[in-house]
Amino acid sequence: MFTQFFGLKYNPFSKELDINDAYESSDILELNSRLKYMQSSRGIFLLIGEPGTGKSTALRRFTSSLNPGLYKSCYFTLSTVTVMDFYRGLLIALGETPSHKKVTMFHQIQEAICSYYYDQKITPVIMLDEVQLVSNSILEDLRLLFSFKMDSQNPFILILSGQPQIRSKLSLSVNAPLKQRITIKHIMQGLKKEELEQYLTSRLKIAGLSDNIFTSSALEAIYSISKGIPRLVNNLATASLMYACSKKTHQIDEETVYQGQKDFDM
């Protein structure tokens, strides 16, 4: 096993890494700054990123940073839900028992949000993932659901997270009212080339290895293949460690990266 060969406590590039140990790239720092602003301004936040850029990890970290006495976090994926499924899922996340009628559930959701914010002084933070897959009817219902007191107040934080296709949907005239209500957006950029070495070494160090085992040529190869997308970087790094272990070498060079990539058929 490559972890034993390199003296690692575990695979440092697996997704099970403690969220508090996540590397803070310039992209993540900028995202955190914008999310922090949302805590005071509230409203609708749009998070866009290619698969593997770290959207879900960033949201998990944001959620873990919230004081549960001041914020009510609700997270679920909108991959294949109908409008009714969406209403029911949101009500359950808010701790309510869904009615059987859409119009009743609509009022239940708004009342639950108002109760948290105005009565309990708790801000609901609702995170909807994979939003690029939802229908226009759900996007239209989102606008209506999150309109309070004739659209004059925002007793909530709504984070819409999805892949770049969501921009095409929001550009449709039918979705213009929702697009106009988005307070802030952030487009995930991934790791910069100059951040890659520190990212890899920090992950290795957390797992118990302080040595810098990736050569400069290996870093060039990893960035060229992954374009800085963290998930691809992690897959390449894992594949490289496995290949190096099979060849009994403790240094990762360009050839090791390309051979590891070939084994994983990336």
N, C-alpha and C positions, 0 to 999 in steps of 0.2 A: 504494500500500500504506500502511495507516494507521501502521505502525511508522516509515516514513520521514517521514511528515507530522508526527508528533509527536516525531521525533528519538530514537526508541527503538531499542535494539540488537536487541530481539526482542519478541514479545508477552509482556508481563509477567504475563498472566493465563492462560497455558497451563499444562498439568500437567507440562511438562518442566522446571519450575523446580528448581534445585538444592535438594535436601532440606535443606541447611544454611542456606538463605536463607528457609525457611518462617517465616511470621509466627507468633509464639507468643501466642495469645489466652489469656485466663484459663482457658478450657476445656482447651486443650492443656497449659497449665502444671499444671493439676490432674491431668490424665491422666498426664503425665510423672512427677508425684510418686507416683502410685499404682503405676505400672510400676516405678519405682525401688524401692518397698517390696517388690514381688514378687521382685526380684532377690535379696533377702535371705531372704524368707519362703518363696518358691517356692509351688507349688500351682497352682490353676486360677483364671484371670482371665477375666471376662466383659466384653466390650466391645460396647456396643449403640449404634447410631446410624442415623438415616435416611440414605438414599442421598445422597452428596455432602457429608456432614458432616466428612469427613477421616479416617475410620478407617484406610484403607489407607496414607495418607500418614503418619499417626502411627506405624503399625507399621513402616514403612520407616525412619523416623527412629530409632525405638527400636532396630531391628536394627543400624543403622549405628553406634549408640553403644556396642554391646556389644564387649567385648574378645574377639576370636576365639580367644585362648588360654585363655579361661575359659568361653566359651559357644559352643554349637553351635546355630545358627539354622536352623530348618526351616519354610518357609512354603509352603502351597498352598491352593487354593480347593476347597471341597467342594460345588460347585454341583450336579453330577448324578452323583456317584459312588455305586457300590454298596459294600457292606461290604467285599467282596474288593478292589475298586479302592482303597478307603481304606487297607486294610492294606498293599497293594503300594506305594501312593504314599508312605506314611509310612516304610516300610522303605527305599525308594530315597532319600528325603530324609535318612535317618539313615546313608546310605552302605552299606546292606546289600543283598544279593541275595535277593529274595523267594522263599520256597518256593512250592509249588503247593497246599499245604493250609492252611486257615485256622488250625487249632490250632497248627501249626508256626510260622506267621507271628506268631501271638499271642505265643508264647514268644520268637521272634526280636526282636520289638519291645521286650519287657520286658528281655531280656538286653542289647540294644544300649543302652538308656537306662541301665541299671545299670553297664554297662562304661564309658560316658562319665563318669558321675557318681562312681562309687566307685573305678574303676581309673585313669582319666585325669584326674580332678578337673575335669571339664568339665560344666557344667550344660546339658542339652538345652533349648532354647527352641522349643517347637512352636506355630506360629501357624496356626490353621485359620480361613479366611475364608468368608463366605457360609454360616455354620453354620445359619442359619434355614431353609435348603433341604434339610437332611439328614433322613433318616428317623429314626424313634424307635429303630430297631434299631441305627443307627450311634451315636446318643446313648447307648444302653445299653452298647454295646461300648466307648465312650470311658471310661465309669465303670469298667469291668472292666480295661481296658488300663492305666489310670493309677492302679491300686490296688497298692501295693507293701508287702511285709512286713506283710500283714494290715491294710493301710490305715494304717500307723503312720508312714510316711515319704513325703516328696515329693522324689525325686531328679530333678525336672524343673520347668519352667515351661510350663504349657499355657494359651495364649490363645485363647479362642473369640470370634470377631468376627462380628457379623451385624446384621441389621436388627431392628426392634422385635418382629417376629413370633416371634422366638425365645423371648420371655417367655411367650407362650401355650403353646409346646411344653414349656417347662421347668415350667410349672404343672401339667402332666398328672401323675397319680399315678405312672405308669410311669417318669417322669423325675425323680421326687422325690429319689432317692438321688444323682443327678448334681448337681442343684440345691443340695443340702445341702453338697456338697463344694466349691462355688465359694467361694474365699477372699475375693476382692474383685471388685466390678463398677464400671463407669463408663458413664454414658449421655452420649453426645456432645450438646452443646447448640448448637454452632456459634458464630458471632460475636455478641457483644452489640452493641446499637445504637451505643453510645459507642465501640466498637472499630473500626467500619467505616471511618471516615476514615483512621485510622492504618494499617489493613490495606491500603487502596487506595494510599495515598501511599508506603508502604514497598515495595510491589510495583513501582510506577512508578520509584521511585528506584533500585532494583536494576537496572532495565532502562535507566537513563540519563536519566530525567526527574525533576528535583527540584521542578518547579512543581506546585502544587496545582490541578489542572484540573477537579476535581469540585466543583460548587457545593453549598451546604447543601441546596437543594431536590433536587438529583440524589441526594445521600446518602439523603434521606428516601424517594425513589422506589425506589432500589435495595433498601433494607432492607424496605420495604413489600412488594415483589414477592418477594424472596428469603428473607425471614424469617431472614436471617443464615446461611443454608446456603452454605458457601464455594464449592461448585461452581456454584451458581446465581449467586452474586455475581460469580464469574469470567466466566461466560457473559454476564451483563448488562454487565459492564464492557467486555468485548471488543466486544460488539454496539454499545455506545455509542460506543466509539472509532472503529469502522468507519463509523457513521452520521455522526459529527462530521467525519470525514475527507471523506466524500462532500459535506458542506455547507461545507467549508473553514473550519470554526470550531475554535478551540483550547480552547474551554471546554465542559465537559459540564454541561448543566442538566437540569431535570426533563423537558422536552420531548424532549431528545435521548435520554434513557433510555427513555422510552415508545416513541419511534419505533424505537430499536434493538431493543427487545423485540418490537415488531410484526414487524420484518424477520426475526427469528429464530423467530417464532411460539412463544414460550415460554409 
